[in-house]
């Protein structure tokens, strides 16, 4: 059996494993026979021996000003693993704190103009693609604002949606034009519902399971991105509440 890879799995380097195996066979010996048996450079053998001594898998004595090395009993490997396990238990609480801090982290970005607007759309589409494949949208802005702002980038937007196989669920004011409603529902994977009241803000809010983006339409569009799963969950719950109250549009 080739024991070297097994010893590597247990935490030894390849050279350490080779040297330790030969020491077990040779018994107490100086470095010469180990170099001969392992076919490693003398310096590499010394480095491996020093590390094995540190790990208490090898010991040495000095005779006539020469070091003689001897492998420690293989049971010491278990002690080495137990020591690592104890260290892991000690640092686990601190590692868990780091994970919690990472989960709670909130990223907020502000993007401007058509480029920022389209970059945000691409991020939202990718986010939906990586989660449940749906962008949920709450619309209150004028029905012309989105298509006016996206302009000549509209075909690229539609292609990206189709490429990523992302669906869109939109809640829009019932007062939106018939032209807008029909154009939206003809986009593949789009579902439109409308509300008579409650959507007066001049914004579009796009929601995925991990981020929220708020498009503010004024003289120039501004987009606020919020990347945080807990916040996104709150927006999703609000969307579902409105979705249940809204009427499905049928062209």
N, C-alpha and C positions, 0 to 999 in steps of 0.2 A: 504493500500500500504506500502511495506517495503521501507522506504526512505533511509535507511543506504547506500546501494550500489550506489544510485544516488548521495548522498553527497560525497561518496568516489571518484566517477567520477569527481566531481567538485573540488577535491583537498584536502578533509579532510581525515584523517586516519579513520579506522573503529571505534576506541575508541572515537575520536573526534566527529564523526557523532552520535554515540549513546548518548554521553553526551549532545550534542547540542539539539537533539530531546527531551530528557527528560527535559532539562532546559526550552524549549518552553512550555512544558506541565505544569511544576511545577511553573513557575514564579520565583520571587526572593526567593532563598532558600540557606541554608548552604549545605555543602557537603554530609551530612548524607543521605538525601532522594535520592540524585543522585546515591550514592553507592548502595542503596537498589534497586532502579529502574533498573539500568544498570547491576547489579550483577558483577560489575568489582571490582578488588582490590582497596582499598582506594588510594594507591599510583598512580595507573594507572588513576584514576579519576582526581587526582590533576594534573598529567602531561597533561592530555587532556584539563583540564580547563585552565592551563597556556598557552597552545598553542592556544586555542580559544580566549583568551584575546589578545595574540600577533596578531591574525588575525582580531581583532576587531569584533568578533562574540559573544563575551561575555564580560560583565563588572562586577565589584564587588564593594561593599561598606563594610565598617567595622563597626559592631555594637557590643558593649560590648566585644571588642577584638576578635570578630569572623568575618570571611569573609562570606558575602552573595553574591551569584552569580546570574546573570540574563542574559538570552539570548538576544542578540541584534536582531533587526528586521531582518527577512530573506532576505530583500532587500540588506543587507550588503554583502550577498554572491555575488551578482552582482558586487559590488564594489571591492571585492577580486579578481574576475575574470578579471575585467578591469585593475586592478593593475598588474596582471600577463601578460596581453596582452600588456600593455605599456612596461613592462620589456622586453618581447619578441621582440618588435619592436626596442628597444634600442640595443640589442645584436645581432640582425639579420645580420647587416653588417659585424661584426667581424666573425660570424659563416660562412658567405658566403666566406670571405677571406680564411678561413681555408680550405674550400672545393676546392677553386680554386688552392691553393697551393698543395693540395693532387692530383688533376687532373694533374698538371704540373710536378709532381715528376717523376724523372727518376732513375730507378734502373739498375745498371750495375754490372754484375758478370763475373768472369773468372773461367772456369773449365778446369781441366787437365786430361789427360789419359783416358783409356777406361771407368772407372767408371763415371768420369765427363761427358764424351761423352754420355753415356747411360742415366744418370740422366737428362741431357738436353733434349734428345729425349723424355723422359717420360713427362717432363714439357711442351714441345711443343705440344705433343699429347693431354695432358689434356687441354691446352689453346685452341687448336682448337675445342676440344669437347665442351668446355664451350661457344664457340662463333658460328662460322658458319660451323664447322665440316670439314674444309679444311686446310691443310698445303700447302702453296705455296713455292716452292723450286727453287732457282737459282743455278745451278751447274756449276762450272768451273774446279774443281779438276779432277784428273785422275779417270776414271770410276771404278778402282779397290779400290780406297782409302776408300770409305764408307764401303764396304763389308769386306775389310781387317781389318778395325778398329773395327767394331762391332763384328766380330768374332763369338764366340759361343753364344753371346747374340741375334743373329739375330732372332731365333724362338720366343724369348720373345718379341722382337720388333714387329714382325708381329702379335702376339697374342694380344698385347696391342692396336694396330691399329684397329684390328677387334672388340675387346671388346668395344672400345670407338666409333666405327663406324666413323672413321676419314678417309677422302680421301686425296690423295697426288697429286698435280699438279707440275710436274717437267719440267723446261726448262734446257736442257743439250746441250753440244756441239755436233754438227752433227758427229764429229769424234769419238764419244764414240763407243766402240765395240758393235757388234750386240748381243753378249752374255749379256752384261750389259743391253742393251735396252730391250731385251726379258725378262730378269729376273725381271726388274722393272715393266713392264706392266702386268706381271702375278700376281703381288701382288694386292690383292683385292682393288678396289677403286682408282687405280693409272692411271693417264693420263700423257703421255710423249709428249713433243714437243721439237724440236731441232732447233738450230741456227748454221749457218756456221761460223759467226764471232761474236765477242763481249763477249765471255765467256772464258777469258784466266786466270783469277785469280785462284790460287790453293785453292779454298774455296767452301763450300756449305753454302748457306744462306737460312735459314728456317724462314718463315714469317707466323704469325697469326695476328688476328685483334688487339692483345694487346701486342705482343712481337716479337722480332727478335733475331735469334741466328746465329752467323757466325762461322762455323767450319773451322779452319785453319789446313791443313794437312802438317806436316813437319816430323821430326824424331819421334815426339810424337804429338798427336792431342791436339789442344787448342781450346776451345769454348768460345766465347764472347757472353754473353746474354745482351740484352737491353730490358727492360720492360717499355714501354711507348706507349700509344695508338696513340699519334700524330706522333711519329717516325715510328711506325708500319704502319700507314696509308700512309706515304711517300714511304716506301718500297713496300707496296701493289700497289700503283699507278705505280711505276717503273716496278713491275712484270707484271701488266696488259699491259703496253706498249710493253714489250718484248713478252708477250704471244700472242698479236695480230700480231706480226711480224713472230713468229715461225711457223714451219711446224709440223703438227700432225704426230706422228710415229704410223705406223700400222704394227704389226708383220706379 
